[in-house]
């Protein structure tokens, strides 16, 4: 059975790589054939920064993930300035282990930068389909409305480049003083695009932190733009007299996964999932190159979260 699964995944990967030239109308519909089935789950490679491409890919495959959400950014697995040489090596390692090389996390925001062109061109040529952008902030010297118009034009220009290379750019809603933290501010920005090669990477953890009990309304509002999603959990805790979000394993925090997954099914949102583990993992949670606990313990927790995700998805109605 293991051989059969790996053979199928390998053939799927090769087939996907052969379709990397103009994907007009295709890229936006990837992964949506059956919205009742669990979407493909990719492990955020930030948490395996202590491993090289081959060891990382082998461990990820053994744990049962479909692929890796590869960090292609400063201090990531692939440095942007070395992307032409290094990204093919990372993709080769993934393919050798029957992983789908389709997601990456970047610091891309500006279509005019030479580095942006290099990363997107290389990624597109290797069959990647989705990437996360960098984050934006609202400057104090102009109104938020003015900034939204500027950011909208910025994403519109980036989408043109994305279409050229068959990639979908995704902006993550991140808690704090970031653009998109109050998720209602993203549609006015993303509405400047064609909503095909540019959209949102919806993060339920950050949505609940900022949205409290009204996160469902935010999900309804942003759902037309969701291209990928991030899964993680948290709870509020008092740390040194101050209340703050504390990251937890899946199912041990405040995210109502039964309701969330039910809504994803109801809205027919079936897009690639990036699994993040931001709680204490001996430094792996922060992308450390050296960790303070055995690798085996890190892998066990990753597999535990993946198992929870799969079971919670199946139970959600």
C-alpha positions as CSV (number, residue, x, y, z in Angstrom):
1,X,0.0,0.0,0.0
2,X,2.8,2.4,0.8
3,X,4.4,1.8,-2.5
4,X,1.1,2.3,-4.3
5,X,0.5,5.6,-2.5
6,X,3.9,6.8,-3.2
7,X,3.7,5.8,-6.9
8,X,0.5,7.7,-7.3
9,X,1.8,10.8,-5.6
10,X,4.9,10.7,-7.7
11,X,2.9,10.5,-10.9
12,X,0.7,13.3,-9.8
13,X,3.6,15.5,-9.0
14,X,5.2,14.8,-12.4
15,X,1.9,15.5,-14.1
16,X,1.6,18.8,-12.2
17,X,5.1,19.8,-13.1
18,X,4.3,19.4,-16.8
19,X,1.6,22.0,-16.6
20,X,3.6,24.9,-15.4
21,X,3.2,27.2,-18.5
22,X,0.2,29.6,-18.7
23,X,-2.4,28.1,-16.3
24,X,-5.0,30.7,-17.1
25,X,-8.2,29.6,-15.4
26,X,-6.6,26.5,-14.0
27,X,-4.5,27.7,-11.0
28,X,-7.5,29.1,-9.2
29,X,-9.3,25.8,-9.4
30,X,-6.6,23.5,-8.2
31,X,-7.5,21.2,-5.2
32,X,-11.3,21.9,-5.6
33,X,-12.4,18.7,-7.3
34,X,-14.1,17.2,-4.2
35,X,-14.9,19.7,-1.4
36,X,-16.0,17.0,1.1
37,X,-12.5,15.4,1.2
38,X,-9.7,16.7,3.4
39,X,-7.6,19.2,1.4
40,X,-4.0,18.5,0.9
41,X,-1.9,19.3,4.0
42,X,1.5,20.8,3.8
43,X,3.9,21.1,6.7
44,X,5.4,24.6,7.2
45,X,9.1,24.0,6.7
46,X,10.1,26.7,9.2
47,X,9.7,24.0,11.8
48,X,12.3,21.7,10.2
49,X,14.9,24.4,9.8
50,X,17.4,22.1,11.6
51,X,17.2,19.6,8.7
52,X,18.6,19.8,5.1
53,X,16.3,19.3,2.0
54,X,16.6,15.5,1.9
55,X,16.2,14.8,5.6
56,X,13.3,17.3,5.9
57,X,11.5,15.7,2.9
58,X,12.0,12.2,4.1
59,X,10.7,13.0,7.6
60,X,7.7,14.9,6.2
61,X,6.7,12.0,4.0
62,X,7.1,9.5,6.8
63,X,4.7,11.6,9.0
64,X,2.1,11.5,6.3
65,X,2.0,15.0,4.9
66,X,1.2,15.7,1.3
67,X,4.0,18.2,0.9
68,X,6.0,21.0,2.4
69,X,5.1,24.7,2.6
70,X,8.7,25.7,1.9
71,X,10.3,28.8,3.3
72,X,11.8,30.8,0.4
73,X,12.8,34.0,2.3
74,X,15.7,35.4,4.3
75,X,16.8,32.8,6.9
76,X,14.5,30.2,5.3
77,X,15.4,26.9,3.7
78,X,15.9,28.7,0.5
79,X,17.5,32.2,0.4
80,X,15.8,34.4,-2.3
81,X,19.2,35.5,-3.7
82,X,20.1,31.8,-4.2
83,X,16.7,30.6,-5.5
84,X,17.8,29.8,-9.0
85,X,20.3,27.2,-7.7
86,X,18.7,26.1,-4.4
87,X,15.0,25.8,-5.1
88,X,15.5,23.0,-7.7
89,X,17.5,21.1,-5.2
90,X,14.7,21.4,-2.6
91,X,12.0,20.4,-5.1
92,X,14.1,17.4,-6.2
93,X,14.4,16.2,-2.6
94,X,10.6,16.6,-2.2
95,X,9.8,14.7,-5.4
96,X,12.2,11.9,-4.4
97,X,10.0,11.4,-1.3
98,X,6.7,11.7,-3.2
99,X,5.9,15.0,-1.8
100,X,4.0,17.7,-3.7
101,X,6.2,20.8,-4.2
102,X,3.4,23.3,-4.5
103,X,3.5,25.8,-1.6
104,X,6.1,28.3,-0.4
105,X,6.3,31.1,2.1
106,X,8.1,34.3,0.9
107,X,8.6,37.9,1.7
108,X,7.4,39.0,-1.7
109,X,5.4,42.3,-1.9
110,X,6.8,44.3,-4.8
111,X,6.4,43.2,-8.4
112,X,9.1,45.6,-9.4
113,X,11.9,44.0,-7.4
114,X,14.4,41.9,-9.3
115,X,14.3,39.3,-6.4
116,X,10.5,38.9,-6.9
117,X,10.9,38.1,-10.5
118,X,13.6,35.6,-9.8
119,X,11.7,33.8,-7.1
120,X,8.4,33.6,-9.0
121,X,10.0,32.6,-12.4
122,X,12.0,29.8,-10.7
123,X,9.0,28.6,-8.7
124,X,6.7,28.6,-11.6
125,X,9.2,26.7,-13.8
126,X,9.3,24.0,-11.1
127,X,5.5,23.6,-10.8
128,X,4.8,25.4,-7.5
129,X,1.3,26.9,-7.5
130,X,0.8,28.9,-4.3
131,X,2.9,31.3,-2.2
132,X,2.4,33.5,0.8
133,X,3.5,37.1,0.5
134,X,5.2,39.3,3.1
135,X,3.2,41.5,5.5
136,X,2.1,45.1,5.1
137,X,1.6,47.8,7.8
138,X,-0.3,51.0,7.7
139,X,2.0,54.1,7.9
140,X,1.0,56.9,10.2
141,X,1.4,59.7,7.5
142,X,-1.6,58.7,5.4
143,X,-5.2,57.4,6.1
144,X,-6.0,53.7,6.1
145,X,-8.3,54.3,3.1
146,X,-5.5,55.9,1.1
147,X,-3.1,53.0,2.1
148,X,-5.7,50.4,1.0
149,X,-5.9,52.0,-2.5
150,X,-2.1,51.9,-2.7
151,X,-1.9,48.3,-1.5
152,X,-4.7,47.3,-3.9
153,X,-2.7,48.6,-6.9
154,X,0.4,46.9,-5.5
155,X,-1.4,43.5,-5.5
156,X,-2.9,44.2,-8.9
157,X,0.6,44.5,-10.3
158,X,1.7,41.5,-8.5
159,X,-1.2,39.4,-9.8
160,X,-0.1,40.2,-13.4
161,X,3.3,38.7,-12.6
162,X,1.7,35.7,-10.8
163,X,-0.4,34.9,-13.8
164,X,2.6,35.0,-16.1
165,X,4.3,32.3,-14.0
166,X,1.2,30.3,-13.0
167,X,1.3,31.1,-9.3
168,X,-1.3,32.3,-6.8
169,X,-0.1,34.9,-4.3
170,X,-1.8,34.8,-0.8
171,X,-1.7,37.5,1.8
172,X,-2.0,36.1,5.4
173,X,-4.3,37.7,8.0
174,X,-1.9,38.1,11.0
175,X,-2.8,39.4,14.5
176,X,-1.3,42.6,15.6
177,X,-0.8,46.0,13.8
178,X,-0.7,44.3,10.4
179,X,-2.8,45.0,7.4
180,X,-5.4,42.2,7.4
181,X,-5.4,41.7,11.2
182,X,-9.0,43.2,11.3
183,X,-9.8,40.9,8.3
184,X,-12.6,43.2,7.1
185,X,-9.9,45.5,5.7
186,X,-8.6,42.9,3.2
187,X,-11.5,42.7,0.7
188,X,-11.2,46.5,-0.2
189,X,-7.6,45.8,-1.0
190,X,-8.0,42.5,-2.8
191,X,-11.0,43.8,-4.8
192,X,-8.5,45.7,-7.0
193,X,-7.3,42.3,-8.3
194,X,-9.1,39.8,-10.6
195,X,-9.2,37.4,-7.6
196,X,-7.6,34.6,-9.6
197,X,-3.9,34.8,-9.1
198,X,-4.0,36.9,-5.9
199,X,-6.0,36.3,-2.7
200,X,-5.9,35.5,1.0
201,X,-4.1,32.9,3.1
202,X,-6.7,32.6,5.8
203,X,-5.3,31.9,9.3
204,X,-8.0,30.8,11.8
205,X,-5.7,31.2,14.8
206,X,-5.1,34.9,14.0
207,X,-8.8,35.4,13.0
208,X,-10.0,34.2,16.4
209,X,-7.4,36.2,18.3
210,X,-8.6,39.4,16.6
211,X,-12.2,38.6,15.9
212,X,-13.2,36.9,19.1
213,X,-16.7,35.5,18.7
214,X,-17.4,37.3,15.5
215,X,-14.7,35.5,13.4
216,X,-17.5,33.7,11.6
217,X,-18.6,37.0,10.0
218,X,-15.0,37.7,9.0
219,X,-14.8,34.3,7.3
220,X,-18.0,34.9,5.4
221,X,-16.7,38.3,4.3
222,X,-13.3,37.0,3.1
223,X,-14.3,33.6,1.8
224,X,-14.4,34.6,-1.9
225,X,-10.7,35.5,-1.7
226,X,-9.4,32.5,0.2
227,X,-6.8,30.6,-1.8
228,X,-4.9,28.7,1.0
229,X,-5.4,28.3,4.8
230,X,-3.2,28.0,7.8
231,X,-4.1,25.7,10.7
232,X,-2.9,26.3,14.3
233,X,-4.4,26.8,17.7
234,X,-4.1,29.1,20.8
235,X,-5.6,30.1,24.1
236,X,-5.5,33.3,26.2
237,X,-3.2,33.2,29.2
238,X,-1.8,35.6,31.9
239,X,1.9,35.9,31.5
240,X,3.7,38.1,34.0
241,X,0.5,40.0,34.7
242,X,-0.4,40.6,31.0
243,X,-3.0,38.7,29.0
244,X,-1.6,37.3,25.7
245,X,-2.3,34.6,23.2
246,X,-0.5,31.4,24.0
247,X,0.0,28.9,21.2
248,X,-1.1,25.3,21.8
249,X,-1.3,22.0,20.0
250,X,-4.4,21.5,17.8
251,X,-7.5,20.9,19.9
252,X,-6.1,22.2,23.1
253,X,-6.9,25.9,22.5
254,X,-9.8,28.1,21.7
255,X,-10.3,27.5,18.0
256,X,-13.6,25.7,17.4
257,X,-12.4,23.3,14.7
258,X,-15.7,21.5,14.5
259,X,-17.5,24.7,13.6
260,X,-14.7,26.0,11.4
261,X,-14.4,22.8,9.4
262,X,-18.1,22.6,9.0
263,X,-18.2,26.2,7.6
264,X,-15.3,25.4,5.2
265,X,-17.4,22.5,3.9
266,X,-20.5,24.5,3.8
267,X,-18.8,27.3,1.8
268,X,-17.0,24.7,-0.4
269,X,-13.6,26.1,0.6
270,X,-11.2,23.3,-0.4
271,X,-7.7,24.8,-0.7
272,X,-4.2,23.7,0.3
273,X,-3.6,23.7,4.1
274,X,-0.4,24.8,5.7
275,X,0.0,23.3,9.2
276,X,2.0,25.5,11.7
277,X,3.2,24.4,15.1
278,X,4.0,27.6,17.0
279,X,4.1,26.2,20.6
280,X,7.2,25.0,22.4
281,X,9.1,22.4,20.3
282,X,12.6,23.0,21.6
283,X,13.1,25.9,19.2
284,X,11.6,24.2,16.1
285,X,8.5,26.4,16.5
286,X,10.7,29.5,15.9
287,X,12.7,28.1,13.0
288,X,15.8,27.3,15.0
289,X,18.7,25.6,13.1
290,X,19.5,23.7,16.3
291,X,16.9,22.4,18.7
292,X,17.0,21.5,22.4
293,X,14.8,18.4,22.3
294,X,15.2,15.1,20.3
295,X,14.0,15.3,16.7
296,X,11.8,12.3,17.4
297,X,9.7,14.3,19.9
298,X,9.2,17.1,17.3
299,X,8.1,14.6,14.7
300,X,5.7,12.9,17.1
301,X,4.0,16.2,17.9
302,X,3.7,17.1,14.2
303,X,2.1,13.7,13.5
304,X,-0.2,14.2,16.4
305,X,-1.4,17.5,15.1
306,X,-1.8,16.1,11.6
307,X,-3.9,13.2,13.0
308,X,-6.1,15.6,14.9
309,X,-6.6,17.7,11.8
310,X,-7.7,14.7,9.7
311,X,-10.0,13.3,12.4
312,X,-11.6,16.7,13.1
313,X,-12.2,17.2,9.4
314,X,-13.9,13.9,9.1
315,X,-16.2,14.5,12.1
316,X,-17.3,18.0,11.0
317,X,-20.7,18.0,9.4
